[in-house]
Amino acid sequence: MMRRYAVILAAGQGTRMKSKLYKVLHPVLGRPMVQHVIDQIKAVKVDKTVTVVGHGAEKVSEHIGNDTEFVIQGEQLGTGHAVMQAEDLLKDKHGTTIVVCGDTPLITTETYQALFAHHENEGASATILTAKAEDPTGYGRVIRNEADEVERIVEHKDASGAERLVDEINTGTYCFDNQALFAALKEVSNDNVQGEYYLPDVIEILRNKKEKVTASLTPDFEETLGVNDRVALAQAEKIMKKRINEKHMRNGVAISDPDNTYIHPGVVIEQDAVIHPGTHITGGSTVKMDAEIGPNSEVDNCYVGIGSVVKQSVATNSKIGDRVNVGPFAHIRPESAIGDDAKVGNFVEIKKTVIGEGSKVPHLSYMGDAQVGSNVNVGCGTITVNYDGKNKYVTTIEDDSFIGCNSNLIAPVTIGKGSYVAAGSTITKDVPTESLSVARARQTNKEGYATRLKNRQKD
């Protein structure tokens, strides 16, 4: 198989975004748009990827990490100049180099693969990824001859009336013979109004040398969208959301209102799961079969087990077991684990806590830094008092315990197996196994005292 390389152009600041965040780092469904490009390119199995960075180079490289090598375009002098920055890493390579913009997050692996295959099967020196546009205004037109060969690319402002009627447009993505690319780049001139070196000029240079230039037409114009402003960013997110939701539905997931359901690319959802409107499932979340999420739930980087329900709740970086009921209006904070058949009810907050199998925290409670065993019942209003202003401490509630309503468990403290804590208690010492702990002031009734108070108030 021919060797393959990739150059990703990600140096632009993106002034039309009107943002302090660098253009290619703007997220599309939670992932920087340049990361989408890299992920799709990586799936084609290229031998080396080089990303050209400029504005915000440190931030861009920090987000991308080790998925690519980097070169810096110190001055933004055009797309041709950007590709020139990769010469030292690629000039001695033989094979095919794809050049793609970091602001085109919707192009799929399948399209990249088809572009590579077309280019290599044709034995071309250059292949342009093209698309048919209903309204090609503003796009460079791909002009073919009578033999259907690509002759040149004409920018909209330079096109004649007849050329402007052409609806096949240049998407800005190309495949090149690597040696031909860097040889032609040496001949690209900046003799133009902007004083920049344009990559499309390589096409004309190769044609003048009688090199073969072809075009690979993608049937989906939408996926070639370049994101240059906030409007296009919203369009890209909408298109990707639709694509992802349709994939899940075709795999057997029930999504009743896909227009109002947001699922990130890295999410795994098994068949017969049900996703209700207003739900966001993000990060590397996994939702197992027969689970039900929403409406209006946020599940970020969580595992949700078989048959579990997360209703109108927020869960982050945690594991939810099988047949668990969460919500409504529960908050499961990071590093928590909810065991099978457990319940986390309304207005309950769980933080860095393990809830054992079959245990219940039904409502209006806070469990922070706690280890809760199996078959434990935590009464309404119970709080683990885990923070002394400087340090966090652990509360342990062992199996089969019963915690009465409005109890304060002052950590570090252990409630022994099978024990009871009376409602309204403030527990500061360990409770032995199979014990009843009552830690509250003795009730005193002063008969007639209320009448005396009322009489004083009248005086």
N, C-alpha and C positions, 0 to 999 in steps of 0.2 A: 504494500500500500504506500502511496506517495506521502511524503512527510507534509505535515500541515502546521501552520503558524497563524497567530492572530495578533492584530494590532487594534487596540481599542482607544478611540480618541476621547479623552476625558479632561482636556485642559481648560475648557472655556469657563468663564465666571458665570455666564448666564444672566446678564444684566436685566433681561426682560422678565426674569422671575421676581425681580424686586425683593430680594431676600439676602440676608447675611449668610445663609447656608449656600454652599457651593452647589451649582446646578445639578450635577450628577448624583449628589447625595440626597436630593429630595426623594422621599419615599413614595413608592407605588405599592399599595397594600402592605405597608410596614417594612418594606425592603428597599434600600437605595436603588434608584433606577439603574445605575451602573452595575450593581450586584446582580440584577436580573440578566443583564447582558452577559456578564462573566459566567453565570450559572448555565445559561443556554449554550454558550460557546464551549464550556468545559465538557458538556455532555456529548459534543461532537468528537471529543478526544483529540484535541490539538496537541502538538508536541511542545509548543512554547507559546505563552501568551504575554504580550507586552502592552502595558497600559501607559498612555502618554498623559501625564498630569502637568498642570501648570498652576492656576489659581487654586489655593487651598490644597497644595500637593500633600502636605503632612496629614491633613484631615482625611483626604481621599484614600491615601495609602493605609492609614490607620483603620478605616472601615473595611477595606478590601482584604487586608492581611496578606496571607501567603498564597492567595489564589493566582497571583500574577507577578511578573517582574515590572519594574517601573522605570520610565525615563521622563525627564523634565523638559517641557517646552517653555523656556524662560520668557520669550516674547511670543505672543499669539500672532503669527504671521501667515495664517491660513492652514487648511487641512493638509496640503502637500508638505508644508514645512513641518507640521506635526508628525507626519509619518517619517520624515527624514531623521527625526530624533531617535528612531528605533534602528537606524542603520547599523550601529556598532554591534547590536545584539543579533541582527539577522542577515547582514550583508553576505556572509559566507554560506548561508543555508541554501539548499536546493529543495524545491517543493512548491506548495501553494500557500499563499498568505492571504488571509481574509482581513479586510479593513472595515471596521464597523464603528459607528458613533455610540458613545456611552449614554446618549439621551434617547435611545430607541429600545425601551424595555420590553416591547411587546413581540419582537421577532422571536420565533420559536426555534427550538433545536431542529425540528423537521425542515424548516425553511433553510436554515444554515446548511444542513446536510444536503438538501436538494441543490443548493447553490454550489457547494463543493463538488458534488457528483457531476452536475452539468459542466462545470468548468473543466474538470479533469477528463471527462468523457469526450469533450470537444477538442481537447488539446489546445486550449486557448491561452493566450498571454494575459488576457483580462476578460473578466465577466462581470457585468453589472447586474445587480439585483434590481428588477424593475417591477412596477405595479401599474394597473389601470386605475385612473382617478376619474370620478364623475366630474369633478371640478379641478382641473390641473393647474389652476392659476397659482403662480408663484413657484412652481416646481420646474426643474430642468427637464426638457423633453428629450426622449431617446429617439433619434432619427435613424431609421433603417433605410437600406437601399432596396431595389427591386428583388434582390436575392434574399431579402429578409435579414441581411447582415447589419450589424450596428456600424453606422458611419461616424456618428458624433453625438455629443450631448450639447444641447443648446439651452442656455439659461433663459428663463421667461422674458427678462427685459431685453434680451438680444434676439428673440425669436421673431420670425416673420409672421404675417397673418396666417399663412398656411401651416407653419410649424406650430403655432399656438393651438391649432385644432387637434394636434396629436394628443391623445390621452394617456400614452405610455410615459411614465415619469421615472426619473432617477431617484432611488430611495436613499442614496448616499452610502450604500453597502456594496463592497466589491470583493472579488477574488482576483488575485494576480499570480502569475509566475513570479516567484520571489526575486530571481535575478533580473528579470525584465522590469520589475517594479522599481528597484533601486537604481538601475541604469537609466530609466526614463526620468526619474525624479531629478537627476542631475541636469536635465535639459528643461525643466519647468522654469518659466520666467515669472517674475513679479511685475511685469510691465502692464499694469492695469490700474484702474482708479484707486483701488484699495491698497495697492502695493503689496499684495499677498501672493503666496504660492498655492495654487489650487490643485487639489488632487485630480479632479476631472480632466485637467489638461493632460494627464498621463494617457488618457484614452486616445486623444487626438495624436499624440506623439507616437504611440504604438501603431495606430492606423497608418500614419505616414510612412512607417517603416515596414508596412505590409504585414504586420503581426495580426494574428487572429483575435478579434474582439467579439464577444458574444454577450447575450443577455439572457438571464433566467427570470422568467415572469412568475411572480408569486400571485396566486389567485385571491389573496386576502389583503386588500389595500390597508385595512385598519391596523394590521400588525406592524406596518412600516412607519407608523406615526412617530414623528420626532417631537420631543417635549421641549418647548422653548419658553413657555409661560405657564401661569397658574391654570389657565383655561385648558390648555393641552394636558397638563398634569391631571386634572380632574377627568378629562376624557380617557386618558390612559388607565386610570384607576377603574373607571366604569367598565372599560373593555376587558381588563384583566379579571375583574370581579365576575363578570358574566362568564368568561371562559372557565374560570376555576369552579364556579357553582354548577355550570353545565356538566363538567367532568364528574363532579361528585354525584349529581343526580343520575347520570348515565351509569354510574357504578352502584346505584341502589340506595342512595341517601335521599330522604324526603326533605326537601326545602320548599316550604309553602309559599314563600315570598322572596325569590332570589334577588329582586331589585333592592331589598332592604336587609340583606344578609351578607356579612363580610367575613370571608375566610381567606387566610393568608396562604401563600404558595406551599409552605412547608408542612401544612396540616394534613394529618391522616384521619380519615373518617370511614368507618366500616359500614357495610350495607345495613339497611333498616334502622339506622340512626335517624332521628328526627330533629331538624334544626328550625326553630321558630323565628319569626321576623325580629329585627332589631338586634340580632346576636352577632357578636364579634368573636371569632375563634382565631387566635393568632399564635405567632412563634412556632415552636415545634410541637404543638398540641396533638394528642391522639385521642380520638373519640371512638369507643368500641361499639359493637353492634347493639341495637335496641336502646341505646342511650338517647336521652332527650334533653336538648339544650335550648333555653329560652322560654318565652320571649324575653328580649332585652337583657341578655346575659353577656358577660365578658369572660372569656376563658383564654388565658394567655400562658402558653408553654406548660400546659397541664396534661395529665393522663386522666381520662374519664372512663371508668370501667363499664362493663356490660350492664345494660338496663338501668343505669343511673340517671337521675334527673337533676338538672341544675336550672332552677327557675328564677329569673329576675335577680341574678346574683353575680358576684365578681370572684373569680378564682385565678390565682397567679402562682406559677412555678411550684405546683403542688400535685399530689397524686390523690385521686378520688377512686375508691375501689368499686366493686360491683354492687349493684342494687342499692346505691346510696341516694338519699334524698337531700338535696341542698336547696335552701331558700323557702319562700321568697325573701329577697333582701338580705342575704347572707354575704359575708366577706371572708374568703379564705385567702390569707396572705401567704407569702413565700415560705417554702420549706415545711409545709404541712402535709400530713398523710391521713386520709380518712379511710378507715377500714370498711370491709364489706358489710352491707346491711345496716350501716350507721345512718344517723340523721343529724343534719346541721340545719336548724330551722330558721325562722324569720328573725332578722335583726340580731344575728349571732356573728361574732368576729372570732376567727381562728387564726393564730399567728405562731408559726414555728412549733406546731403542736401535732402530736400523734393521737388520733381518736381510734380506739380499738373496735373490733368487730361487734356489731349489734349495739353499740353505745349511742346515746341520744343526748344531744344538746339542743333542745327543742326551740328555745326562744330567749331573746334579750340577755345574752350572756357573752362574756369575753374569756376565751381560753388562750393565754399567751405563754409560750415556753413551758408547755405542759406535756406530760405523758399520761394519757388516759387509757386505761385498760379496756377489756371487753365487757359488754353488758352493764355499762355504767349509765346511770341516769343523772344528768346535771340539771338541777332545777332552774327555773326562770330567775334572771338577775344575778346569777353566780359569776364571780370574778376571781381569776387567779391574779393576785397582786404580785407581779413579777419584777417590778422595777423600784429600786430605792433611790433613784435620782442619779445613780452612777453605774450600778451593775444590774444585770438581769439574772434571775434565779428560777430554778425549775420547780414546778409543782407536779407531784406524782399522785395519781388517783388509780388505785389498783382495781383489779377485776371485781365486778358484781357490787360495787359501791353505789350508794345513793346520796346525792348531795341536795339538801333542801334549798328552797328558794331563798334568794337574797343572801347567799353566803359569800364571805370573803375568805379566800384561802391565801394566807400570807406566806409566800415562798421565801426560802426553801422549806417545803413541807411535804409529808407523805400521808395520804389517806389509805389505811390498810385495807386489804382485801375483805369484801363483804361488809364494810362499815357503813354507818349512817352518820350524816352530819345534819343536825337539826336546822330548820329554816331560820334565817336571820343570824347565824353564827359567824363569828370572826375567828378563824382557826389560825393559831400561831405556833402550835406544837403538833408533832406527829400524832396521828390517830391509830391506835393498835388495830390489828385484824379483828373483824367481827365485833366492833365496838360502836356505841352511840356516843357522839360528841356534841355537847351543848355548850356553846360559848357565847352567851348573851346575858344582859342584865336581867335579874329577876323582876317580873312584873309586879307593880304595886298599884292598887286601886284606892284612891282617896274619895270616898263617897261624899257627895254634896259639894266638893271643892269647886266645881265648875260654876255652881250657883253663886258662891261667894265671890268668884272672880268677876262675874257679870255685874254683881251689885256694886263692886268697887269701881267698875268702869262707868257706872251711872253717876257716881258722886263727883 
